[in-house]
Amino acid sequence: MGAAAIRFRRARRADAERLTRVAHAAKRYWRYPAPLMRGWRAALTVTPGFVARHPVWCALHGAVIVGFWAVSGHGRVRELEHFWIEPRHIRSGIGRALFAHLSGRLRAMRVRQLDIASDPHAEGFYRRLGARRVGDVASMPPGRRLPLLRFRVPPRRG
């Protein structure tokens, strides 16, 4: 299964549990130790309230959510809160399709810039799609730093 079989829809409050499972599974894909995973539990949990308050979109294969993205903020600059792909679909093209969908939605919202505090394992993915590293940011546990990337949303063509 590849990106051609994927469709997108806005997440619903009832999707929160499935989105959380996808986020946790995707983070575990990188084989982080169990204590770190426990420390990130809250950050990886998507609540129904979060879905109601933020733009959250799902990638579906049939009726199954295989990935999702979420952003926060208002105005022309947003922050990527979540971008996760079910591990068995990593490197299948779904991530690229999901990012293209994200970019299109941001353009529709008249957003000009997306800031991304990237997991170090995902930095190359975002950079291949046009994001540029602009610094780093503090993370958990104390002393950990994440690459800070900036993606300039391309304007609509002609």
Secondary structure, DSSP 4 states (H G I P E B T S, - for coil): --GGGEEEEE--GGGHHHHHHHHHHHHHTTT--HHHHHHTHHHH---HHHHHHS-EEEEEETTEEEEEEEEE--TTEEEEEEEEE-GGGTTTTHHHHHHHHHHHHHHHTT--EEEEE--GGGHHHHHHTT-EEEEEEE-SSTT-EEEEEEEEPPPPP-
